[in-house]
Each structure stands twice: as C-alpha cells, then as structure tokens.
Amino acid sequence: MPRTHFITFLSIALLLGLTPNIKAASPPNPRVKYNFNPGWRVYVGDAAGAETPSFDDAKWKPVTLPWAWNEDEAFKKDIKDLSTGIAWYRKYFRLPKADAGKKVFLEFEGVRQVGEFYLNGEFIGRHENGAMAFGFDVTKLLKPAPQENVLAVRTNNDWDYKEKATDQKYQWSDRNFNANYGGLSKNVFLHVAEPLYQTLPLYSNLGTTGVYIYAKNFDVAARKATVTAEAQVKNEYPTARTFEYEATLEDLAGKEIKKLSGGKTTLQPGETKIVSASGPVEGLNFWSWGYGYLYTVYTTLKVDGKPVDVVKTRTGFRKTEFGNGMVKLNDRVLQMHGYAQRTSNEWPAVGLSVPAWLSDFSNGLMVESNGNLVRWMHITPWKQDIESCDRVGLLQAMPAGDAEKDVTGRRWGQRTELMRDAIIYNRNNPSIVFYECGNESISEEHMAEMKAIRDQYDPNGGRAIGSREMLDSKLAEYGGEMLYINKSAKHPMWAMEYSRDEGLRKYWDELSPPYHKEGDGPLYKGASAAEYNRNQGTHAREDVMRWYDYWHERPGTGQRVSSGGVNIVFTDSNTHYRGGENYRRSGEADAMRIPKDGFFAHQVMWDGWVDTEKQRTHIIGHWNYKEGVKKDVTVVSNGEKVELFLNGKSLGQSEQSHRFLFTFKNVAWQPGTLKAVSYDAGGKKVSEAAHQTAGAPVALRLTPMMSPNGLQANGADLALVQVEVVDANGLRCPTALNMINFTLKGTATWRGGLAQGPDNYILAQTLPVEGGVNRVLIRTTTQAGKISLQAVSEGLKSASVSLASKPVAVTDGLALQLPGADLAPSLKRGPTPAGPSFHISRTAVPIKQVTASSNQGNAAFSYDDNELSEWISEKQPGTWIQYDLARPAAVSEVALKLSGWRSRTYPIRILIDDKEVFRGTTERNLGYYTAIFAPQTGQRLRIELVGAGSNQDAYNITELAEQKAAPNNPTAATDQPGPAGTLGIVEAEVYEKPRPSLGALGHTNP
C-alpha cells in the first residue's frame, strides 16, 4: 500500500555538508548510509497478518524513530509497572534507481526486548538480547525501484522473555535497573554498497566486524603516533576483484593531514579478508577529558584508481595506561571522578529516545560538573550516548550485560556474546576506556574468557577490562567495590557506585518551602528514611564527605592509592527507588537536567586531574528566608580558608572539615548579599561565590534550548524550554512553587516536564516550578513551521517564546541527514595539560617483616596489597602486631584498613621503637582510618589493642543487595569484624612526610 509519510524538501543535509563527498578533501563515495528513522507506523498489540505487505495499517500511529511505544509512562510509572507486550512497527520505502544491483543492509541500534523482522512478507531474522545493535543483509528480498518495499517488525518487551532456542531468560532484563522502554527505541540505518565492500561492525546476524582504527607508538609531547586503519572487506561479485586500500585522515577543520596506503589485495568470489594501512602521523591533537577532538577517517577501496567503497569513521586518538594503582591518559595521571549512570539515561515522557544534541547536553553536564568518567550500569549504552561522550570528552566504562552476580551455562554465554558484539560495534570510540564484565565479581575463568574476547577484537584500543570488585584478581586490569575505599599498587581500583543517598530537588532545607523535614519519608526494608532521604543541602554535604575518602587516598599519597570513584547517579532515574516518589532521586541533577547543589559541590572538588587545579567556591542553598531565621551556612571550597560576608560585613572564618567543607554556625538571615571568599594558605584571595536575596515574584521567563543547528522538523527532534519565576530585577526566586499553565501552538507536540504531584505531572500542560524553575520538552512534527509556547501563572507577568522548525528532506522513506552527524565536539577544557597532576603529600615506608602476638602465619596478610586477606588476632590479653621497616624513617602517619571497618572501632596505641606516638580509638569508616602524629624516627612500629572495641554499623546502608553475613572463614569478607576482643588488620601502611629527594611534585610512578 503506497504511502507518502513526509513532504520532500530541499535537502539541508547537503547544505550542512553531512555527506562524505561534499568536502574537496573527501573521496567521492558510491556508498550511501541512509537515515531509516522517518515514516514508521506503530500499533500496540498483536495484529494477525501485520507482516504481509498488503496489510492495512492506515489507522496505525505515524512516528519517527527512535520511539518507544510506552514512552508516555517514563517517570509516570514505577519501573516494574512499565507496560510490556507486543507492538508492531511498519515502514514503506523505495530505493533510488541508482542503487539497483548493489548490496543493501539494515542496521538497527537495538530493539527492546526482541524483534522479529519481515521484509516484503518474508521473515529475515530475529534479535533477542534487548541491548545491542544488529543487522540484516536484505539485498535479495528488496524490490527494485520504483516498486515499494514494506518492512514489518513485531516487538515484545516482556520482562521475562526467554531466548527462543534455549528457553533462557536474559540476566539484564531486570525490573530494578533496566528501564523497559519497548520497541524500536534506537536509531535505524540503511546501507547501500557495491558488491566489493567494507563490512559493517554488526556481528549478530551478519557475522562481520567492519573497520578498526587505532593508534600505537605514542609520543604525546611531540604529538606523534602510528595510526592503523584495518577493514574487513568482502567480495560478493561472481569473479575475483583486485583493489587498492587506503585511509585518509581529516582533522576537525576538514583538512587532510595524512593518507595511508594499504597496497593491493585480490579477493576471490565470496572471500572475506582484513586489510590494513598504517603509518606515522604528526601534529595530532589527542582526545582528552573535556576535549573531544575527533578525526574523520575515510577508508577507501579503489579499483583501477576509482573509489568503489568509502567508509567514514569518526574517531579520536589517546594514550592510556593502567598500572601502579593508577590510570593515565596521555601520560598524565587521572583520578576517576564521575557518575554511575543508568544506561537508559532517560527523560520524562520520552525515555531514552532523545535527539543526539540532547544527549550531548545531558552528557556534557557531567563534564561541566567536572566529572571525567561515566560508568554505564549493567547494560551496553546505545551508540548515540557513546558517540556523545566522544564529542563532550567524557571517559566511559562500557558494560556488556549482567545483573548482580556471576552466572554459568547459557546465561554466561549470553553475556560473552553481548560483550563481543559491543566491543566490535564500539571499538572506534575513544571515550571508552574500560570494558566492564560484571556488576559483581566474576570467576578468574570467566575473566580470562572476557579478556580473550577483548584481545581478539580490540587488542590495540588501549582499554582495560575488568569487573566490579576483583580485588584479588590476577587477570582483571581494574576493579573496585560498590562504595568502599579500595587501594592498590597494581591495577587501578575505583568505587563503582558510591554516595547512595537520595534528595528531591524541590527540598532545599527544613527552613524553605515546602519545609520538608530532613529524613522524612517511607520506611525502606524496615529501615528509617532518615538513613537515606535528604534535603538538597545535606545531600550535597554527604556528597562531599563521601568523596573526601577517595580524595584522601588519591595518587600522590603513597604506593597504594585509590583511583577514585563514581557517584550513583548523575540524573534522577526511572529505576529502583526508596523514597516517596516512584523513581530514584540520587542524581546531582533532576530528570530534566536541572542541577542540584551536589552538582556544584562536585564542580569544586573535581576541578583537576588529581589535585584541584582551578579555584572554586560554592555556597550551598539560597538566601531567601523569613525574618528571624538563623541557620548554618555551608560553603564548599577548594581553598584553604573561607571567610563569610553578609552585606559586606565579615562573619569571620570557619573551621574546615572533609577538606572541602566550611560551615558557619547560626547565621542570622537578613536580606541582601551573602558572599563567601576563599583564600590560599598564604591568605591570598583565590575565588568567591555569592547568593543574592531575590525580591517578590513578578514575572515568568522562558529560555529555549535546542540543537546548535536549529530545530529539525523530523518528528523526533525536541526543544527543552526552561521556565523561571523571577523578581523585578530578573533574579530567579529560589523558593517559588507557582503553578504554570502552558499553551503550545504550531508544528509541535507537548511532552512536558516533571514535578512532585499527581503522576509526577507527566504530560500535564499545567505543572509547578520547584525552587523557582522547571523545564518542559516539546517535540517537532514532520511539518516545518512556526511554534509558539506561552506560560501563564496567576499574579505573574506571562512569558512566551517563538521557535521555528526547519524542513528535513525525506524521499520515499529515506533521509541523508544522519542523527548527530552535524554536531561539533566540545573542546572546552583544552588538551591534556603538561606536567604532573598531583603533589606528593606523603611517602610510603616499606615494611620488611612482621611479627604478631598470635596467628603469626597470617600476619603477612596485613600488608600484602590484597584487601580480601587479613590478619585477625586471637582473643587474648596483650594483643599486638609489630612491623619491622625496611629503613629508619620519621614516621608521621599509619593508615589502617581494619577488619569490619564500617562497624567496629578499636582502641589502639602505636609505638615507634618502643615510644608511644599515638593512643586513641579508631573511627568507623568506608575503608581506611589514618592515625596522624608528630614525626618519630625509628625502624620498628608496633600496634597494640588496649581495650574492647564496639560494633555498630555507622552507615546503615540498606539497598537492593542484602549485606553479607559473617563467613566461617574471616579472611573471605574483610568488611566483617572478627570475634569480640580481637584486633583485625586488612592492610597496614606506614608513612613519612615527603622525602627531599622526591621533590614536591608527583611523578608518574610514585
């Protein structure tokens, strides 16, 4: 049944230079990649006969992909209640006459959970894992021009779907963390190529690996490296073909910087071979954190000097190293600080299916908060987010698929196959630096299998492979627990999901409307909400206190160091939750990407590769209160001292805690300007921040945000519009909670925003601001034209904004304008800085040998760089352990990871050559306790237990996984204390102040 789904316009794709043959430097290309997102129709439910071309779908819903059929429920429903079932997608299209006789492939970035695919009534295949990209060779089933083709897809997003061949459920189809947005919620492309062609990186169904580009032999200082471009080439002509292979590198300006020759190759009919071109390249700009410098590489097959196939790959080059407990990027140590983000990265009433510019906006905010790493949780992210991280300069940890434990049999096979497909599909993306094999530790046998997959398909990508935990693995190249502080002198350890508290953006503090009491909320698993439910201010403080533990053990603090950690989550998420709302509120920004105070706290703490390098100050909260209010004012600063001023009058300096926190007690509110000034150790002013009291609300203000290339009339583009309540001077009123009525006119549809209230106000055109601000989404139609949005609130001056969507050329269901292809990378942070990223703050003193009052056979476990082994004494009077140092040293610190560190305190004393230097009770913590004392020179250090310890969990962290019970073998779970009256040490470290021979600056291998 013929359909014209889109009006055909002059192609702005050509005007924007989005096809490979526009630039003079780019080789002419007979190969075409079409945007296959336009012109779909959807029916929710099962429809008998919908796979047949003649089926009448006239009443089905017209959509542009990506589009999840249950998108309306995103943030309206609890994750476990998201609708599931069958939905059909159908599309009509014609190929241009010029494409006759060529190879044609379909590329799907994913389907949730399973899709069964039919072309012109013929079954072409099934894809079931719900996570990864896949493809089909549809050459033989296509009807030539001008005949119409019909593609029909039957999708099923049943949580409990089982693989058809094995009757085995996929582990990552989980109601806690994998938000179930069903159907074709990711991009689709159609590729047309000559029968001699470079394959696609789509192993599932096609079994092909595509192009692989990498660099080796880096000389970062000289900006040189050896670049190699490999391509898997297949000949489907009936006769042999001889071709030349070459690779052309273009920089961001489109200038050709290098042409690499791969010589001549002959392929027999049906033969497939990998060809390669390699050579030194100078003047490179290396991809880096916040510096998404990307090159375009054209790999070309030539026959008789004429290009017959050209593949365009956007990639970047960077050097990585993983060792000595640290991560290096371009020869500079980088401590990981960022976020564990749900792979769905979802938005209200849209889910994950947002335009590419909005992915850049969201992921770019992580970099703006000075995060350098995103750990996608449990499931491989879609290609759009991966490419977005390339552009914004955000390192990624890419999982395959898992839940909370290792598995065996077919379930493990599903995981290895997904990792294989994900590596092949994403190995040219420079932002991926970690491959994650599990959200829990896996066996060494399984680690070896995953490592072999990496070595087979990405041996030169400079990516570490590991898993959560893996603390004593001999094979994993990185590891780290969920929220504990792990240290290593070997492979890097970084925390995978720390700071798990939640806080609604609406709740500033107990003294601000709506006056939410700290800790109020429903019980979770019988535990009080006070253990997790915060207001914005205390949530930000918690973020600082939790990060401090990793900062304290950063590179430069010894031989064994922490490589940092990632905070769970960056944005509030439609996944597992504990509070009054039906979604997770742990984000440093809300679901509309409006920052909370924690966002700005991280900006302060994280503005550096290891040590902070840019001075910043942030005052938590606002300065609009009632007369008579007295409150503590908390400042987050990376200065050494902070002074607070109210209307120009100094309120003095505060004491510093957790390095970055400065608290001023009982400040009496008065209207005006509250300013915090930060100073360095010498008293020099280095940064400041201020809050101004806003006046009475008088007006609304609308601010639209959209793609830098304008709003596209493609039926899928979105504009994000911010609404604020402001005073007469245009200042946002931070305590305003006004209800706003929106009116939308023109060629757009309403998707709305999010707020606390009925159904979280999903899709409502009337919703409140919170903290004086909110945001809403509007979606373009396929008709270009004018769009107007008006906001009205009782007693306030209204606001309106006018937008215009641009036409998009679509012919016979095909478009040339590719999602994200026109987006420029962000270079805001600049190239990797020269010089060291940290100062050495203390020097480890090696331990030569150890003796103990009991259990001597295990005593060496207390300093073996293995946090899964420990020494626990017998219960007896006079318990001690003594370390003989490798040399005399002026010892000033002893760092201890004690058995049961989060629940037990130990009264101890420390002696250096029999002289007492410390006596006190250790504090409960999430990893290490450091005893600090005046330097004492000696070569023998003794730790004695001088009383009975006490047990009490200091954190009461109640989450999905139950806490581990104390095992029979105490060396198997070192977070559990030994019997009462015993001393247990997991790791002991001895430190002196930096030795003069080492200098003040950090070096690459401390």
Order of alpha helices (4+ residues) and beta strands (2+ residues): alpha-beta-beta-beta-beta-beta-beta-beta-beta-beta-beta-beta-beta-beta-alpha-beta-beta-beta-beta-beta-beta-beta-beta-beta-beta-beta-alpha-beta-alpha-beta-alpha-beta-alpha-beta-beta-beta-beta-alpha-beta-alpha-beta-beta-beta-beta-beta-beta-beta-beta-beta-beta-beta-beta-beta-beta-beta-beta-beta-beta-beta-beta-beta-beta-beta-beta-beta-beta-beta
